[in-house]
Amino acid sequence: MRGCPFIDATAEFPDPESAVHSYAKEQKSRMVQLTAAVVTELGCRDPLSLAEQLATLADGAASRAMVLN
């Protein structure tokens, strides 16, 4: 595991108009949407906000895993 492949892709293709960058952004958005659906089922009052926070934690965990091995 070397971090998040979508973060890596956007680093390699920083232009937001590139197909690679756009795809990575779509996948990150999809993760938030899927997470929001799950926390909605669990009764969360603000599922989108919590989903964004959990996605941010997941991104951070992937980065830490890469750095700390």
OpenMM code with the backbone's topology and positions (N, CA, C; nanometers):
from openmm import Vec3, app, unit

residues = "MET ARG GLY CYS PRO PHE ILE ASP ALA THR ALA GLU PHE PRO ASP PRO GLU SER ALA VAL HIS SER TYR ALA LYS GLU GLN LYS SER ARG MET VAL GLN LEU THR ALA ALA VAL VAL THR GLU LEU GLY CYS ARG ASP PRO LEU SER LEU ALA GLU GLN LEU ALA THR LEU ALA ASP GLY ALA ALA SER ARG ALA MET VAL LEU ASN".split()
positions = [
    Vec3(0.0856, -0.1186, 0.0000),
    Vec3(0.0000, 0.0000, 0.0000),
    Vec3(0.0890, 0.1233, 0.0000),
    Vec3(0.0702, 0.2075, -0.0989),
    Vec3(0.1492, 0.3302, -0.1085),
    Vec3(0.0559, 0.4510, -0.1119),
    Vec3(-0.0286, 0.4631, -0.0124),
    Vec3(-0.1192, 0.5770, -0.0066),
    Vec3(-0.2394, 0.5574, -0.0973),
    Vec3(-0.3044, 0.6660, -0.1271),
    Vec3(-0.4256, 0.6629, -0.2082),
    Vec3(-0.3907, 0.6810, -0.3561),
    Vec3(-0.4316, 0.5881, -0.4415),
    Vec3(-0.3993, 0.6016, -0.5832),
    Vec3(-0.4646, 0.7236, -0.6480),
    Vec3(-0.5764, 0.7686, -0.5948),
    Vec3(-0.6433, 0.8849, -0.6529),
    Vec3(-0.5714, 1.0145, -0.6162),
    Vec3(-0.5191, 1.0205, -0.4946),
    Vec3(-0.4378, 1.1360, -0.4562),
    Vec3(-0.3095, 1.1367, -0.5387),
    Vec3(-0.2499, 1.0196, -0.5537),
    Vec3(-0.1297, 1.0093, -0.6364),
    Vec3(-0.1571, 1.0565, -0.7792),
    Vec3(-0.2702, 1.0157, -0.8335),
    Vec3(-0.3048, 1.0531, -0.9712),
    Vec3(-0.3205, 1.2038, -0.9869),
    Vec3(-0.3838, 1.2681, -0.8877),
    Vec3(-0.4015, 1.4132, -0.8993),
    Vec3(-0.2695, 1.4874, -0.8815),
    Vec3(-0.1768, 1.4273, -0.8085),
    Vec3(-0.0438, 1.4879, -0.7975),
    Vec3(0.0302, 1.4794, -0.9309),
    Vec3(0.0116, 1.3687, -1.0014),
    Vec3(0.0763, 1.3503, -1.1309),
    Vec3(0.0078, 1.4290, -1.2427),
    Vec3(-0.1223, 1.4508, -1.2273),
    Vec3(-0.2012, 1.5235, -1.3271),
    Vec3(-0.2768, 1.6365, -1.2572),
    Vec3(-0.2077, 1.7444, -1.2198),
    Vec3(-0.2686, 1.8497, -1.1383),
    Vec3(-0.3727, 1.9357, -1.2110),
    Vec3(-0.3756, 1.9326, -1.3417),
    Vec3(-0.4733, 2.0128, -1.4152),
    Vec3(-0.6136, 1.9580, -1.3907),
    Vec3(-0.7013, 2.0357, -1.3265),
    Vec3(-0.8366, 1.9879, -1.2962),
    Vec3(-0.9175, 1.9492, -1.4202),
    Vec3(-0.8740, 1.9951, -1.5362),
    Vec3(-0.9444, 1.9628, -1.6602),
    Vec3(-0.8983, 1.8307, -1.7218),
    Vec3(-0.7892, 1.7733, -1.6710),
    Vec3(-0.7406, 1.6477, -1.7290),
    Vec3(-0.8362, 1.5340, -1.6925),
    Vec3(-0.8426, 1.4358, -1.7806),
    Vec3(-0.9320, 1.3217, -1.7594),
    Vec3(-0.8937, 1.2441, -1.6335),
    Vec3(-0.7647, 1.2306, -1.6080),
    Vec3(-0.7181, 1.1568, -1.4902),
    Vec3(-0.7607, 1.2283, -1.3628),
    Vec3(-0.7374, 1.3579, -1.3576),
    Vec3(-0.7746, 1.4373, -1.2401),
    Vec3(-0.9259, 1.4321, -1.2188),
    Vec3(-1.0005, 1.4467, -1.3257),
    Vec3(-1.1471, 1.4433, -1.3161),
    Vec3(-1.1965, 1.3094, -1.2633),
    Vec3(-1.1369, 1.2007, -1.3116),
    Vec3(-1.1761, 1.0679, -1.2660),
    Vec3(-1.1458, 1.0508, -1.1170),
    Vec3(-1.0293, 1.0950, -1.0753),
    Vec3(-0.9922, 1.0847, -0.9337),
    Vec3(-1.0900, 1.1637, -0.8468),
    Vec3(-1.1265, 1.2823, -0.8933),
    Vec3(-1.2226, 1.3651, -0.8193),
    Vec3(-1.3583, 1.2951, -0.8101),
    Vec3(-1.4011, 1.2338, -0.9192),
    Vec3(-1.5276, 1.1600, -0.9188),
    Vec3(-1.5243, 1.0467, -0.8165),
    Vec3(-1.4122, 0.9760, -0.8101),
    Vec3(-1.4016, 0.8648, -0.7164),
    Vec3(-1.4032, 0.9131, -0.5709),
    Vec3(-1.3376, 1.0247, -0.5447),
    Vec3(-1.3392, 1.0812, -0.4090),
    Vec3(-1.4817, 1.1251, -0.3723),
    Vec3(-1.5519, 1.1826, -0.4667),
    Vec3(-1.6912, 1.2235, -0.4430),
    Vec3(-1.7798, 1.1017, -0.4205),
    Vec3(-1.7545, 0.9970, -0.4966),
    Vec3(-1.8330, 0.8739, -0.4813),
    Vec3(-1.8136, 0.8145, -0.3421),
    Vec3(-1.6925, 0.8186, -0.2914),
    Vec3(-1.6659, 0.7684, -0.1560),
    Vec3(-1.7493, 0.8439, -0.0531),
    Vec3(-1.7555, 0.9755, -0.0679),
    Vec3(-1.8354, 1.0569, 0.0245),
    Vec3(-1.9826, 1.0199, 0.0119),
    Vec3(-2.0315, 1.0041, -0.1101),
    Vec3(-2.1727, 0.9690, -0.1307),
    Vec3(-2.2062, 0.8333, -0.0694),
    Vec3(-2.1192, 0.7356, -0.0902),
    Vec3(-2.1428, 0.6026, -0.0327),
    Vec3(-2.1396, 0.6061, 0.1197),
    Vec3(-2.0460, 0.6793, 0.1740),
    Vec3(-2.0358, 0.6922, 0.3193),
    Vec3(-2.1580, 0.7643, 0.3751),
    Vec3(-2.2029, 0.8677, 0.3063),
    Vec3(-2.3227, 0.9415, 0.3503),
    Vec3(-2.4443, 0.8491, 0.3520),
    Vec3(-2.4543, 0.7620, 0.2543),
    Vec3(-2.5674, 0.6683, 0.2514),
    Vec3(-2.5645, 0.5752, 0.3722),
    Vec3(-2.4458, 0.5292, 0.4073),
    Vec3(-2.4334, 0.4386, 0.5221),
    Vec3(-2.4673, 0.5106, 0.6524),
    Vec3(-2.4124, 0.6288, 0.6731),
    Vec3(-2.4392, 0.6978, 0.8000),
    Vec3(-2.5833, 0.7476, 0.8061),
    Vec3(-2.6453, 0.7695, 0.6912),
    Vec3(-2.7880, 0.8030, 0.6902),
    Vec3(-2.8682, 0.6856, 0.7450),
    Vec3(-2.8348, 0.5651, 0.7001),
    Vec3(-2.9019, 0.4450, 0.7502),
    Vec3(-2.8839, 0.4288, 0.9004),
    Vec3(-2.7725, 0.4789, 0.9523),
    Vec3(-2.7455, 0.4686, 1.0956),
    Vec3(-2.8129, 0.5790, 1.1764),
    Vec3(-2.8833, 0.6703, 1.1062),
    Vec3(-2.9584, 0.7741, 1.1752),
    Vec3(-2.8838, 0.9040, 1.1968),
    Vec3(-2.7759, 0.9261, 1.1273),
    Vec3(-2.7001, 1.0503, 1.1419),
    Vec3(-2.7853, 1.1695, 1.0977),
    Vec3(-2.7835, 1.2764, 1.1760),
    Vec3(-2.8625, 1.3956, 1.1434),
    Vec3(-2.8002, 1.4808, 1.0348),
    Vec3(-2.6684, 1.4740, 1.0182),
    Vec3(-2.5990, 1.5520, 0.9151),
    Vec3(-2.5026, 1.4587, 0.8408),
    Vec3(-2.5591, 1.3692, 0.7591),
    Vec3(-2.4766, 1.2646, 0.6996),
    Vec3(-2.3685, 1.3157, 0.6043),
    Vec3(-2.3952, 1.4193, 0.5287),
    Vec3(-2.2949, 1.4676, 0.4342),
    Vec3(-2.1734, 1.5245, 0.5066),
    Vec3(-2.1981, 1.5996, 0.6132),
    Vec3(-2.0880, 1.6554, 0.6906),
    Vec3(-2.0029, 1.5443, 0.7528),
    Vec3(-2.0689, 1.4458, 0.8119),
    Vec3(-1.9957, 1.3343, 0.8728),
    Vec3(-1.9216, 1.2550, 0.7653),
    Vec3(-1.9841, 1.2340, 0.6518),
    Vec3(-1.9197, 1.1598, 0.5435),
    Vec3(-1.7936, 1.2309, 0.4962),
    Vec3(-1.7987, 1.3620, 0.4833),
    Vec3(-1.6799, 1.4389, 0.4441),
    Vec3(-1.5687, 1.4224, 0.5474),
    Vec3(-1.6059, 1.4262, 0.6751),
    Vec3(-1.5064, 1.4108, 0.7815),
    Vec3(-1.4453, 1.2712, 0.7800),
    Vec3(-1.5276, 1.1697, 0.7609),
    Vec3(-1.4764, 1.0326, 0.7569),
    Vec3(-1.3873, 1.0096, 0.6349),
    Vec3(-1.4238, 1.0686, 0.5214),
    Vec3(-1.3403, 1.0563, 0.4014),
    Vec3(-1.2047, 1.1239, 0.4241),
    Vec3(-1.2063, 1.2371, 0.4914),
    Vec3(-1.0812, 1.3062, 0.5227),
    Vec3(-0.9946, 1.2212, 0.6151),
    Vec3(-1.0566, 1.1575, 0.7131),
    Vec3(-0.9821, 1.0675, 0.8018),
    Vec3(-0.9250, 0.9492, 0.7246),
    Vec3(-1.0013, 0.8940, 0.6323),
    Vec3(-0.9526, 0.7818, 0.5518),
    Vec3(-0.8331, 0.8237, 0.4666),
    Vec3(-0.8409, 0.9431, 0.4073),
    Vec3(-0.7279, 0.9933, 0.3285),
    Vec3(-0.6041, 1.0107, 0.4159),
    Vec3(-0.6249, 1.0642, 0.5342),
    Vec3(-0.5131, 1.0826, 0.6269),
    Vec3(-0.4550, 0.9490, 0.6719),
    Vec3(-0.5413, 0.8513, 0.6953),
    Vec3(-0.4937, 0.7195, 0.7364),
    Vec3(-0.4113, 0.6548, 0.6248),
    Vec3(-0.4546, 0.6712, 0.5008),
    Vec3(-0.3786, 0.6159, 0.3880),
    Vec3(-0.2409, 0.6818, 0.3778),
    Vec3(-0.2375, 0.8122, 0.3994),
    Vec3(-0.1093, 0.8830, 0.3948),
    Vec3(-0.0174, 0.8390, 0.5082),
    Vec3(-0.0732, 0.8263, 0.6288),
    Vec3(0.0076, 0.7822, 0.7434),
    Vec3(0.0597, 0.6415, 0.7213),
    Vec3(-0.0243, 0.5545, 0.6668),
    Vec3(0.0177, 0.4175, 0.6411),
    Vec3(0.1359, 0.4154, 0.5449),
    Vec3(0.1320, 0.5017, 0.4453),
    Vec3(0.2412, 0.5076, 0.3486),
    Vec3(0.3697, 0.5562, 0.4150),
    Vec3(0.3599, 0.6598, 0.4957),
    Vec3(0.4790, 0.7186, 0.5581),
    Vec3(0.5342, 0.6274, 0.6679),
    Vec3(0.4468, 0.5713, 0.7484),
    Vec3(0.4911, 0.4937, 0.8641),
    Vec3(0.5068, 0.3453, 0.8338),
    Vec3(0.4708, 0.3079, 0.7119),
    Vec3(0.4857, 0.1692, 0.6680),
    Vec3(0.3980, 0.0756, 0.7469),
] * unit.nanometer
topology = app.Topology()
chain = topology.addChain("A")
for resn in residues:
    res = topology.addResidue(resn, chain)
    for name in ("N", "CA", "C"):
        topology.addAtom(name, app.Element.getBySymbol(name[0]), res)
